[in-house]
Amino acid sequence: MFARFGSLCVLPWILFAQMSWDMSAVPVVAAASASYEVPPEINDRGQVFNQAAKRGARKALKRIRYAHSVPILVETVESLDDELINDAARRRAHSLGSEGIYILLASKGQDVAVVFGHNKAHGLLADPDRAAIREAFLGPLRAGNADRGLENGVRAIDTTLAKAAAAKPKSNAQDMVFPATILFSLMAVLLALQVGTHDEDRRKRRRRSVSPPRESVLQGGHSHGPGRALGRL
């Protein structure tokens, strides 16, 4: 009985998961999270920034990464060898997987490209956000102050992610009332069905144990028949 009831109880949880606004509300045993190699936050191959600017930016980017669970890498190169910067950025961004934000800065061409990942954290980020981050890096770079561009760019990333996180819908208690009601109703129905089936089985077993076997009744009738006949004689 309990095995059947346990297997049937899986159905309400499946329906509850489908109806839930936020899948985090569904109890799970464990979920394997996407793993990635933690980037150095800034990879200054093109030697564009000074050490003080990089230290401050790394500290800020590490805080942003932990606050939003998004790896971020700012990478510089001296030259792209005639490769389009957007193509180079998309190719290099693969090192972050689908979770990250990648910024590529080319010092010779004085250009910047920004690549967003495709996970849920970036679902609310659009082209205007990408353009704002790019311009925060690019303006000071072309003005000859790359360190200021790094500072402004990191600040723009922080602001953009914070704004997206605040705008992301979150489930509350009212959102979960209807799914929870259906869940408990289904569990109550399944429990009632299981109890009814168990009671019916128990009644059948009781009737079988009380009723004498048909063969015994027939044998008893044959044994008493001759006695009654002799008595009448």
ChimeraX attribute file (.defattr): number of C-alpha atoms within 10 A of each C-alpha:
attribute: neighborCount
match mode: 1-to-1
recipient: residues
	/A:1	9
	/A:2	8
	/A:3	8
	/A:4	9
	/A:5	15
	/A:6	11
	/A:7	9
	/A:8	16
	/A:9	16
	/A:10	12
	/A:11	15
	/A:12	19
	/A:13	19
	/A:14	13
	/A:15	14
	/A:16	22
	/A:17	18
	/A:18	13
	/A:19	16
	/A:20	19
	/A:21	16
	/A:22	15
	/A:23	13
	/A:24	10
	/A:25	13
	/A:26	13
	/A:27	9
	/A:28	8
	/A:29	5
	/A:30	6
	/A:31	6
	/A:32	5
	/A:33	6
	/A:34	8
	/A:35	9
	/A:36	13
	/A:37	9
	/A:38	12
	/A:39	15
	/A:40	15
	/A:41	20
	/A:42	19
	/A:43	15
	/A:44	19
	/A:45	13
	/A:46	15
	/A:47	13
	/A:48	20
	/A:49	18
	/A:50	11
	/A:51	12
	/A:52	10
	/A:53	15
	/A:54	19
	/A:55	12
	/A:56	13
	/A:57	22
	/A:58	19
	/A:59	11
	/A:60	16
	/A:61	24
	/A:62	18
	/A:63	13
	/A:64	21
	/A:65	18
	/A:66	10
	/A:67	12
	/A:68	13
	/A:69	13
	/A:70	21
	/A:71	24
	/A:72	26
	/A:73	22
	/A:74	22
	/A:75	23
	/A:76	20
	/A:77	17
	/A:78	16
	/A:79	15
	/A:80	14
	/A:81	7
	/A:82	7
	/A:83	10
	/A:84	10
	/A:85	20
	/A:86	15
	/A:87	11
	/A:88	13
	/A:89	20
	/A:90	18
	/A:91	11
	/A:92	15
	/A:93	24
	/A:94	14
	/A:95	14
	/A:96	20
	/A:97	16
	/A:98	18
	/A:99	22
	/A:100	25
	/A:101	22
	/A:102	23
	/A:103	24
	/A:104	26
	/A:105	29
	/A:106	20
	/A:107	19
	/A:108	11
	/A:109	14
	/A:110	16
	/A:111	18
	/A:112	23
	/A:113	23
	/A:114	24
	/A:115	19
	/A:116	22
	/A:117	21
	/A:118	14
	/A:119	12
	/A:120	11
	/A:121	18
	/A:122	18
	/A:123	12
	/A:124	14
	/A:125	18
	/A:126	11
	/A:127	10
	/A:128	9
	/A:129	19
	/A:130	18
	/A:131	12
	/A:132	16
	/A:133	24
	/A:134	24
	/A:135	20
	/A:136	21
	/A:137	29
	/A:138	24
	/A:139	19
	/A:140	18
	/A:141	22
	/A:142	14
	/A:143	11
	/A:144	12
	/A:145	15
	/A:146	22
	/A:147	20
	/A:148	19
	/A:149	23
	/A:150	24
	/A:151	18
	/A:152	21
	/A:153	24
	/A:154	23
	/A:155	18
	/A:156	20
	/A:157	21
	/A:158	19
	/A:159	15
	/A:160	17
	/A:161	21
	/A:162	14
	/A:163	13
	/A:164	17
	/A:165	16
	/A:166	9
	/A:167	10
	/A:168	12
	/A:169	10
	/A:170	10
	/A:171	14
	/A:172	11
	/A:173	8
	/A:174	8
	/A:175	13
	/A:176	16
	/A:177	12
	/A:178	13
	/A:179	20
	/A:180	17
	/A:181	12
	/A:182	15
	/A:183	20
	/A:184	14
	/A:185	13
	/A:186	18
	/A:187	19
	/A:188	12
	/A:189	11
	/A:190	18
	/A:191	15
	/A:192	12
	/A:193	13
	/A:194	17
	/A:195	14
	/A:196	12
	/A:197	13
	/A:198	12
	/A:199	12
	/A:200	12
	/A:201	11
	/A:202	12
	/A:203	12
	/A:204	10
	/A:205	11
	/A:206	11
	/A:207	10
	/A:208	11
	/A:209	10
	/A:210	8
	/A:211	8
	/A:212	10
	/A:213	10
	/A:214	8
	/A:215	8
	/A:216	9
	/A:217	10
	/A:218	10
	/A:219	10
	/A:220	10
	/A:221	10
	/A:222	10
	/A:223	10
	/A:224	10
	/A:225	10
	/A:226	10
	/A:227	10
	/A:228	10
	/A:229	9
	/A:230	8
	/A:231	7
	/A:232	6
	/A:233	5
